[in-house]
């Protein structure tokens, strides 16, 4: 089942980018008992997103765009967020 944070991440990214591909992967179980594990089961995520908004943007610009779209989630509500953002290829 998708948790509340994962659902919120997905909703915010769909609204911001209308992605052609979006995966929100909860990696929290892999980090159980490690630094940043708050016990919520929603502390570490990987986002794989493909959207036309990322065309002609650097990797850093893409990551900043995703972080802006997510507001206070990265760094405050989620300990770690890995972002794989790309533009669709022809």
N, C-alpha and C positions, 0 to 999 in steps of 0.2 A: 504494500500500500504506500502511496506517495504521502509524505508528511506535509504538514502545513507550510513549512518554510520552502520545501521543494515546490509545492503548488504555487506559492507566491512568486518564487523565482521564475517559474515557467510563465505565469500570467503576465508578469511585468515585462519579460523579454518578448513575448508574443505581441503585446500591445505596442512596445517601443520599436520593434524591428520587422514584424510580419515575416519571420524567418521561413526559409524553404526547408530547413532542417533544424531541429532543436532536441537536445537530450540534456536532461538534468539528472546527473548521476550522484546518488548519495554514497559517499565514500566513508562515512562516519564509522562504520563497523571496523574498517581497516585500521582506525586510529584509536580504538577503544583503550582507555587507560593511558594514552599519550597526552602530551601537552596540548591544550586547547579542547580536549574532550570534556564537554560540560555535562555529559550524561544524558543529554536530550535525544541523542541519536540523530541529530541534525546539526553537526558542527563542521563537517568537511564535505564539500561538493566539487564536482567537475561539471562544467557547462560546455557542451559542444554545440555551437550555433553557426549557422550559415545564413547570411542575409545580404541582399544587394546594398544595404547601407554601408557595408564594410569594403566595398569596391574602392580601390585606390587609397586605402588607409593602411598605415603601418601597423604592425602587430601591437605596438604600444597604444596607438590611437584606438584600435579595436577594443583592447582591454579597458581603456578609460571609458569608452562609450558604454560598454556593458556595465561597468561599475557604477557609472552615473545613473543608468536606467534602474539599477537595483537599490539606489538610495542608501539606507543605513544597514542593509543586510550584510555586505562584505565588511569584515573587520569589527563589526559590533554585534550582530546577531549570529553570524557565521564566522568561525575561526579561520577557515581556509577555503579559498575558492580558486580552483584552477580553471582558466578560460582558454578554450580553443575556438577562436572566432575566425571565420573565413567568408569570402564572397563566393557566390555560385560560379562555377566554371561553365563555359559554353558547351 
